[in-house]
Every structure is written in C-alpha cells, then in structure tokens.
Amino acid sequence: MSVAFVPDWLRGKAEVNQETIQRLLEENDQLIRCIVEYQNKGRANECVQYQHVLHRNLIYLATIADASPTSASKSME
C-alpha cells in the first residue's frame, strides 16, 4: 500500500518529514519500473493501477512542495 494512502481521520495530522518524502520517491521509482515492465510485455491494462498510485503520490508531493514556505525562497537562491 502506498504511503500516500492515509485514512480520513489522520489526514492533515501527519508530520511530513524527509523520511516520508524519501519513501515516496523510492516508491515512485518502483512504480515507474513496474509500469515500464508491464508496458514492455504488452500488458498495458495491468499497469493502470500502478499509474493511479503514481499519480496520487505525485499530486501529494506537489501539494507538499506548494505548501512549503521555504521551497520558493530556496529555489530563488
């Protein structure tokens, strides 16, 4: 199960730290590898579930980046 799947009652209460972000990035790496493998085998229909999880993870990471007040100032330096 993806670390981005959080029960409704915990949403907005979890602390986002480097470890969580790193786990998501590693999971995304694995998801991309699985998607490519399935596509190379001609099994595109089976990779759709992995694409959905990857999309959810990417949206979650983008939301974290957008909410981070330091991300804009660091990128301008």
Order of alpha helices (4+ residues) and beta strands (2+ residues): alpha-alpha-alpha
